[in-house]
């Protein structure tokens, strides 16, 4: 029991350390460079991370699903590198498109600051998820701490030599990723990229669409309610987002076990029951904490009157939206374990389209009332999306648990085990 709690705590720290890196690094950029440079590098990093859904996050999901089924370290390494190769192919394609777009002059952006960040961040995320999939959380956190230290040192060094903070952070990502790959080791000669698996792109699209709704809240608040309202909302959004780390950490800790059991043809009921109970409990606690934080921060920062009431109402709706969004995480984990990214992507496309249709008249109405309607629409769409995902996941699990499917999986697993033993 104690070791299980320690493992969950390590998973929580591992999940939260990238968020801590962002806070620490942004403070360092502001201190070493300036607030204007911070805005510039934050914009570059945000765009890089949006592109990273397709260059890193989708492939990281496949790494999380496939590596736990490896029988030994050599098999895990040989499973990892073809997926890393697919991430490299996608990254080169996005990089080429970015260079072409920059040279065409159609859209103005800092391509030479964005591209190094995209390359470094992608390499770091892909390599990091090898250790997360193997449940080597302490190793992943150790590299995260090394990334923070190297980022601070390189920011100081680049500032003294007139280089941009984007260059410093990209170099820190690249150096840390190189250290991770060295620790992972080289693959066998037979491990090579033979075919391109589009499931990585499907999972990337799934994550991009599921996270896209929350990305539009602050820009819409600026357009509909003004900069002051949007600034306070962004503060509340960053605070409430921290609470989402706990349910995600529980899911991240259980996903490798779920994928391992599915690979071996074992029943998943106990694992899913424990995951659902833990996530529901943590989600309820996080919601109560977020409500208290929203009320406290609003009373502290916003003067009385209609603005305070509007900000508090928006913050509470934002906290509810975060909680509702986490209610479908068990279903999403099942879909990831069974590599059903295409089905989830279709659901997310439909949910995003529904949100856009409902959101349009709310934006046209404008003002705080219109923005509250946008948040209510987001809550409704998130609930509808979770219902669709959970229903689909239940169908997938029901088919897997049927007697005929279990017999076929048992025979296949027995044949694979016998073949490996003879080799």
SESE-170737 format. One record per residue (C-alpha): residue in one letter; x, y, z. Coordinates in steps of 0.02 Angstrom, whole numbers. Each point is the difference from the previous one (the first is absolute). Example, Ala and Ser with C-alpha at 12.3 -4.5 7.8 and 13.67 -1.06 7.14 Angstrom:
<recs>
+------+--------+--------+--------+
| resn |      u |      v |      w |
+------+--------+--------+--------+
|    A |    615 |   -225 |    390 |
|    S |     69 |    172 |    -33 |
+------+--------+--------+--------+
</recs>
This chain:
<recs>
+------+--------+--------+--------+
| resn |      u |      v |      w |
+------+--------+--------+--------+
|    X |      0 |      0 |      0 |
|    X |    140 |    121 |     46 |
|    X |     97 |    -34 |   -160 |
|    X |   -159 |     27 |   -100 |
|    X |    -28 |    170 |     80 |
|    X |    182 |     47 |    -31 |
|    X |    -19 |    -48 |   -183 |
|    X |   -156 |    107 |    -16 |
|    X |     89 |    147 |     82 |
|    X |    146 |    -22 |   -120 |
|    X |   -123 |     -3 |   -146 |
|    X |    -79 |    161 |     63 |
|    X |    170 |     86 |     14 |
|    X |     47 |    -64 |   -172 |
|    X |   -161 |     69 |    -73 |
|    X |     21 |    169 |     84 |
|    X |    185 |     30 |    -34 |
|    X |    -26 |     62 |   -181 |
|    X |   -122 |    130 |     68 |
|    X |    126 |     50 |    133 |
|    X |    133 |     15 |   -136 |
|    X |   -110 |    122 |    -95 |
|    X |    -27 |    111 |    154 |
|    X |    184 |     -1 |     52 |
|    X |     65 |     29 |   -176 |
|    X |   -119 |    144 |    -38 |
|    X |     52 |     85 |    162 |
|    X |    182 |    -23 |    -50 |
|    X |    -30 |     74 |   -173 |
|    X |    -84 |    152 |     76 |
|    X |    141 |     23 |    126 |
|    X |    147 |    -28 |   -119 |
|    X |    -74 |     81 |   -157 |
|    X |   -159 |    104 |     12 |
|    X |   -189 |    -13 |      6 |
|    X |     -8 |     33 |   -188 |
|    X |    120 |   -144 |    -36 |
|    X |   -104 |   -111 |    113 |
|    X |   -154 |     35 |   -104 |
|    X |     96 |    -39 |   -158 |
|    X |     71 |   -167 |     58 |
|    X |   -166 |    -49 |     82 |
|    X |    -86 |     26 |   -168 |
|    X |    131 |   -105 |    -90 |
|    X |    -11 |   -139 |    129 |
|    X |   -191 |     -2 |     -6 |
|    X |     -1 |    -18 |   -189 |
|    X |    135 |   -135 |     11 |
|    X |   -104 |    -96 |    125 |
|    X |   -155 |     14 |   -109 |
|    X |     98 |    -75 |   -145 |
|    X |     71 |   -123 |    126 |
|    X |   -168 |    -88 |     14 |
|    X |     44 |    -76 |   -170 |
|    X |    189 |    -12 |     16 |
|    X |     11 |    -64 |    179 |
|    X |   -160 |    -26 |    101 |
|    X |    -82 |   -126 |   -118 |
|    X |    158 |   -105 |     -8 |
|    X |     25 |     16 |    188 |
|    X |   -173 |    -77 |     22 |
|    X |     51 |   -150 |   -106 |
|    X |    160 |    -15 |    103 |
|    X |   -106 |     -2 |    159 |
|    X |   -111 |   -137 |    -73 |
|    X |    127 |   -114 |    -83 |
|    X |    153 |      1 |    111 |
|    X |    -82 |    -77 |    156 |
|    X |    -31 |   -160 |   -101 |
|    X |    187 |    -24 |    -31 |
|    X |     71 |   -154 |     88 |
|    X |    171 |     76 |     34 |
|    X |    102 |    159 |    -18 |
|    X |     68 |    -46 |   -173 |
|    X |   -176 |    -28 |    -68 |
|    X |    -56 |    165 |     76 |
|    X |    145 |     94 |    -83 |
|    X |    -35 |    -83 |   -167 |
|    X |   -184 |     47 |     15 |
|    X |     42 |    179 |     46 |
|    X |    117 |     49 |   -142 |
|    X |   -118 |    -34 |   -148 |
|    X |   -130 |    110 |     86 |
|    X |    133 |    133 |     29 |
|    X |     44 |    -15 |   -185 |
|    X |   -181 |     35 |    -48 |
|    X |      1 |    153 |    113 |
|    X |    158 |     58 |    -90 |
|    X |    -83 |    -21 |   -171 |
|    X |   -150 |    103 |     57 |
|    X |    112 |    132 |     78 |
|    X |    101 |     20 |   -160 |
|    X |   -162 |     18 |    -99 |
|    X |    -65 |    136 |    118 |
|    X |    170 |     86 |     -2 |
|    X |      4 |      1 |   -190 |
|    X |   -176 |     72 |     -6 |
|    X |     48 |    134 |    126 |
|    X |    153 |     51 |   -101 |
|    X |   -102 |      8 |   -160 |
|    X |   -134 |    104 |     86 |
|    X |    130 |    119 |     70 |
|    X |     87 |     23 |   -168 |
|    X |   -167 |     29 |    -89 |
|    X |    -40 |    147 |    113 |
|    X |   -184 |    -48 |     12 |
|    X |      5 |     -2 |    190 |
|    X |    125 |     95 |    105 |
|    X |     74 |    -98 |    144 |
|    X |    170 |    -32 |     78 |
|    X |     40 |   -160 |    -95 |
|    X |    183 |     -3 |     52 |
|    X |    -50 |     10 |    183 |
|    X |   -146 |   -121 |    -19 |
|    X |     85 |   -141 |    -97 |
|    X |    143 |    -33 |    124 |
|    X |   -127 |     -3 |    143 |
|    X |   -110 |   -122 |    -96 |
|    X |    147 |   -116 |    -35 |
|    X |     66 |      6 |    178 |
|    X |   -169 |    -14 |     86 |
|    X |    -52 |   -147 |   -109 |
|    X |    161 |    -96 |     34 |
|    X |    -17 |     33 |    186 |
|    X |   -182 |    -56 |     10 |
|    X |     25 |   -158 |   -102 |
|    X |    153 |    -54 |     99 |
|    X |    -81 |     46 |    167 |
|    X |   -150 |   -113 |    -33 |
|    X |    114 |   -151 |    -14 |
|    X |     36 |     16 |    186 |
|    X |   -181 |     42 |     42 |
|    X |    -62 |   -155 |    -94 |
|    X |    126 |   -106 |     96 |
|    X |    -60 |     82 |    163 |
|    X |    174 |     67 |     32 |
|    X |    -73 |    160 |     69 |
|    X |    153 |     47 |    103 |
|    X |    110 |     -6 |   -154 |
|    X |   -123 |    109 |    -97 |
|    X |     -9 |    127 |    143 |
|    X |    191 |      1 |     14 |
|    X |     13 |     48 |   -184 |
|    X |   -136 |    132 |     26 |
|    X |    104 |     78 |    139 |
|    X |    153 |     -7 |   -113 |
|    X |   -102 |     88 |   -135 |
|    X |    -44 |    140 |    122 |
|    X |    181 |     23 |     53 |
|    X |     68 |     -2 |   -178 |
|    X |   -136 |    119 |    -59 |
|    X |     46 |    127 |    134 |
|    X |    185 |    -12 |    -38 |
|    X |    -25 |     12 |   -189 |
|    X |   -118 |    148 |     19 |
|    X |    135 |     93 |     95 |
|    X |    134 |    -51 |   -126 |
|    X |   -103 |     44 |   -154 |
|    X |    -50 |    169 |     71 |
|    X |    183 |     45 |     25 |
|    X |     37 |    -45 |   -182 |
|    X |   -152 |     86 |    -75 |
|    X |    -98 |   -158 |    -43 |
|    X |   -188 |    -19 |     21 |
|    X |    -82 |    -97 |    143 |
|    X |    -79 |   -114 |   -131 |
|    X |    175 |    -55 |    -47 |
|    X |     43 |    -33 |    182 |
|    X |   -155 |   -104 |     36 |
|    X |     14 |    -98 |   -162 |
|    X |    182 |    -42 |     42 |
|    X |    -51 |    -56 |    175 |
|    X |   -136 |   -113 |    -72 |
|    X |    123 |    -75 |   -124 |
|    X |    137 |    -31 |    128 |
|    X |   -122 |    -82 |    121 |
|    X |    -75 |   -108 |   -138 |
|    X |    175 |    -56 |    -50 |
|    X |     33 |    -52 |    180 |
|    X |   -163 |    -97 |      5 |
|    X |     36 |    -92 |   -163 |
|    X |    174 |    -44 |     63 |
|    X |    -78 |    -73 |    157 |
|    X |   -127 |    -98 |   -103 |
|    X |    138 |    -75 |   -108 |
|    X |     11 |    -55 |   -181 |
|    X |   -126 |   -117 |    -83 |
|    X |     38 |   -168 |    -77 |
|    X |     46 |     -8 |   -182 |
|    X |   -168 |    -75 |    -44 |
|    X |    -97 |    144 |     79 |
|    X |    -35 |    123 |   -139 |
|    X |   -143 |    104 |    -70 |
|    X |    -83 |   -113 |   -129 |
|    X |   -175 |     77 |    -13 |
|    X |    -78 |    163 |     56 |
|    X |   -139 |    -27 |    129 |
|    X |   -133 |    135 |    -19 |
|    X |    -65 |    -38 |    175 |
|    X |    127 |    124 |     69 |
|    X |    -78 |    139 |   -104 |
|    X |   -174 |    -58 |     51 |
|    X |     44 |     11 |    184 |
|    X |     82 |    169 |    -31 |
|    X |   -159 |     64 |    -82 |
|    X |   -103 |    -72 |    142 |
|    X |    102 |     92 |    132 |
|    X |      3 |    159 |   -103 |
|    X |   -189 |      3 |    -19 |
|    X |    -36 |    -47 |    181 |
|    X |    114 |    139 |     62 |
|    X |    -50 |    127 |   -130 |
|    X |   -160 |     58 |     84 |
|    X |     87 |     62 |    158 |
|    X |    131 |     92 |   -104 |
|    X |   -128 |    124 |    -68 |
|    X |    -69 |     62 |    167 |
|    X |    126 |    139 |     34 |
|    X |      2 |     70 |   -179 |
|    X |   -191 |      1 |      0 |
|    X |     -2 |     85 |    170 |
|    X |    114 |    137 |    -68 |
|    X |   -113 |     26 |   -150 |
|    X |   -165 |     -6 |     94 |
|    X |     39 |     70 |    173 |
|    X |    161 |     99 |    -10 |
|    X |    182 |    -23 |     49 |
|    X |    -26 |     20 |    188 |
|    X |   -131 |   -137 |      6 |
|    X |    107 |   -113 |   -110 |
|    X |    155 |     28 |    107 |
|    X |    -90 |    -56 |    158 |
|    X |    -78 |   -146 |    -93 |
|    X |    171 |    -58 |    -59 |
|    X |     60 |      1 |    181 |
|    X |   -150 |   -105 |     54 |
|    X |     25 |   -116 |   -149 |
|    X |    181 |    -33 |     47 |
|    X |    -48 |    -36 |    181 |
|    X |   -144 |   -117 |    -41 |
|    X |    105 |    -92 |   -131 |
|    X |    123 |    -52 |    137 |
|    X |   -135 |   -106 |     79 |
|    X |    -19 |   -101 |   -160 |
|    X |    172 |    -74 |     31 |
|    X |    -64 |   -122 |    133 |
|    X |   -129 |    -93 |   -108 |
|    X |    123 |      0 |   -145 |
|    X |    138 |    -69 |    111 |
|    X |   -115 |   -142 |     55 |
|    X |    -41 |    -37 |   -182 |
|    X |    183 |      8 |    -50 |
|    X |     48 |   -120 |    140 |
|    X |   -135 |   -126 |    -49 |
|    X |     12 |     10 |   -190 |
|    X |    159 |   -107 |    -15 |
|    X |    -80 |   -134 |    111 |
|    X |   -160 |      9 |   -104 |
|    X |     97 |    -20 |   -162 |
|    X |    104 |   -142 |     74 |
|    X |   -155 |    -96 |     55 |
|    X |    -83 |     26 |   -168 |
|    X |    157 |    -61 |    -88 |
|    X |      1 |   -158 |    106 |
|    X |   -186 |    -32 |    -26 |
|    X |    -40 |     22 |    186 |
|    X |   -162 |     73 |     71 |
|    X |     -5 |    188 |     28 |
|    X |   -150 |     20 |    117 |
|    X |    100 |     21 |    162 |
|    X |    122 |    124 |    -78 |
|    X |   -139 |    104 |    -76 |
|    X |   -100 |     -3 |    162 |
|    X |    149 |     61 |    102 |
|    X |     40 |    133 |   -130 |
|    X |   -180 |     62 |     -5 |
|    X |    -15 |      7 |    190 |
|    X |    166 |     92 |     22 |
|    X |    -35 |    126 |   -138 |
|    X |   -177 |     37 |     60 |
|    X |     62 |     27 |    178 |
|    X |    144 |    111 |    -52 |
|    X |   -110 |     96 |   -123 |
|    X |   -124 |     42 |    139 |
|    X |    138 |     59 |    117 |
|    X |     82 |    104 |   -138 |
|    X |   -167 |     82 |    -43 |
|    X |    -28 |     54 |    180 |
|    X |    177 |     68 |     13 |
|    X |    -19 |     93 |   -166 |
|    X |   -164 |     78 |     55 |
|    X |     84 |     64 |    160 |
|    X |    147 |     69 |   -100 |
|    X |   -112 |     87 |   -126 |
|    X |   -101 |     85 |    138 |
|    X |    155 |     48 |     99 |
|    X |    100 |     69 |   -146 |
|    X |   -148 |     96 |    -69 |
|    X |    -38 |     82 |    167 |
|    X |    185 |     42 |     18 |
|    X |     37 |     70 |   -173 |
|    X |   -165 |     71 |    -65 |
|    X |    -90 |    147 |     75 |
|    X |   -185 |    -12 |     42 |
|    X |   -141 |     25 |   -123 |
|    X |    -56 |    -84 |   -159 |
|    X |    177 |    -40 |    -57 |
|    X |     36 |   -103 |    156 |
|    X |   -163 |    -97 |    -21 |
|    X |     35 |    -32 |   -185 |
|    X |    180 |    -58 |     31 |
|    X |    -53 |   -114 |    143 |
|    X |   -140 |    -77 |   -104 |
|    X |    119 |    -29 |   -146 |
|    X |    130 |    -76 |    116 |
|    X |   -125 |   -119 |     78 |
|    X |    -61 |    -54 |   -172 |
|    X |    182 |    -26 |    -50 |
|    X |     28 |   -111 |    152 |
|    X |   -155 |   -101 |    -43 |
|    X |     58 |    -16 |   -181 |
|    X |    167 |    -70 |     59 |
|    X |    -89 |   -128 |    111 |
|    X |   -121 |    -52 |   -137 |
|    X |    145 |    -18 |   -121 |
|    X |     86 |   -123 |    118 |
|    X |   -155 |   -111 |     15 |
|    X |     37 |    -84 |   -167 |
|    X |    181 |    -41 |     36 |
|    X |    -34 |   -185 |     39 |
|    X |    -87 |    -23 |   -167 |
|    X |    141 |     91 |    -88 |
|    X |    128 |   -114 |     86 |
|    X |    -93 |   -154 |    -64 |
|    X |      0 |     70 |   -176 |
|    X |    187 |     35 |     12 |
|    X |     37 |   -173 |     70 |
|    X |    -91 |    -79 |   -147 |
|    X |     77 |    125 |   -123 |
|    X |   -169 |     64 |    -59 |
|    X |     63 |    173 |    -39 |
|    X |   -100 |     15 |   -161 |
|    X |   -165 |    -27 |     91 |
|    X |     43 |    126 |    135 |
|    X |     57 |    126 |   -131 |
|    X |   -169 |    -13 |    -88 |
|    X |    -90 |     34 |    164 |
|    X |    114 |    149 |     36 |
|    X |    -28 |     72 |   -174 |
|    X |   -188 |    -10 |     28 |
|    X |     15 |     77 |    174 |
|    X |    111 |    142 |    -61 |
|    X |   -119 |     35 |   -145 |
|    X |   -149 |      1 |    118 |
|    X |     89 |    122 |    116 |
|    X |     41 |    116 |   -146 |
|    X |   -183 |      1 |    -56 |
|    X |    -67 |     35 |    175 |
|    X |    138 |    124 |     39 |
|    X |    -28 |    111 |   -153 |
|    X |   -166 |     79 |     56 |
|    X |     70 |     22 |    177 |
|    X |    148 |     99 |    -68 |
|    X |   -120 |    102 |   -109 |
|    X |   -103 |     43 |    154 |
|    X |    160 |     59 |     85 |
|    X |     37 |     68 |    174 |
|    X |     17 |    -95 |    164 |
|    X |   -168 |    -86 |    -25 |
|    X |     53 |    -64 |   -171 |
|    X |    164 |    -62 |     72 |
|    X |    -92 |    -94 |    140 |
|    X |   -102 |    -84 |   -136 |
|    X |    163 |    -51 |    -86 |
|    X |     60 |    -82 |    161 |
|    X |   -168 |    -87 |     24 |
|    X |     10 |    -63 |   -180 |
|    X |    175 |    -66 |     34 |
|    X |    -62 |    -94 |    154 |
|    X |   -145 |    -76 |    -98 |
|    X |    110 |    -51 |   -147 |
|    X |    132 |    -74 |    118 |
|    X |   -135 |   -104 |     85 |
|    X |    -71 |    -57 |   -166 |
|    X |    173 |    -43 |    -66 |
|    X |     40 |   -101 |    158 |
|    X |   -164 |    -95 |    -16 |
|    X |     42 |    -49 |   -180 |
|    X |    179 |    -51 |     45 |
|    X |    -54 |   -102 |    151 |
|    X |   -137 |    -86 |   -100 |
|    X |    124 |    -46 |   -136 |
|    X |    127 |    -58 |    129 |
|    X |   -133 |   -109 |     82 |
|    X |    -36 |    -82 |   -168 |
|    X |    186 |    -31 |    -29 |
|    X |     23 |    -74 |    173 |
|    X |   -158 |   -107 |    -16 |
|    X |     62 |    -74 |   -163 |
|    X |    172 |    -33 |     78 |
|    X |    -77 |    -84 |    153 |
|    X |   -113 |   -115 |   -101 |
|    X |     41 |   -187 |     21 |
|    X |     45 |    -25 |   -184 |
|    X |    119 |    148 |     -3 |
|    X |     82 |    -55 |    164 |
|    X |     29 |   -175 |    -69 |
|    X |     81 |     68 |   -158 |
|    X |    111 |    117 |    102 |
|    X |     52 |   -141 |    116 |
|    X |     48 |   -111 |   -148 |
|    X |     97 |    141 |    -83 |
|    X |     91 |     43 |    162 |
|    X |     43 |   -182 |     31 |
|    X |     66 |    -20 |   -178 |
|    X |    106 |    158 |     16 |
|    X |     71 |    -55 |    167 |
|    X |     43 |   -173 |    -70 |
|    X |     83 |     76 |   -153 |
|    X |    106 |    119 |    106 |
|    X |     50 |   -142 |    117 |
|    X |     58 |   -106 |   -147 |
|    X |    104 |    145 |    -66 |
+------+--------+--------+--------+
</recs>
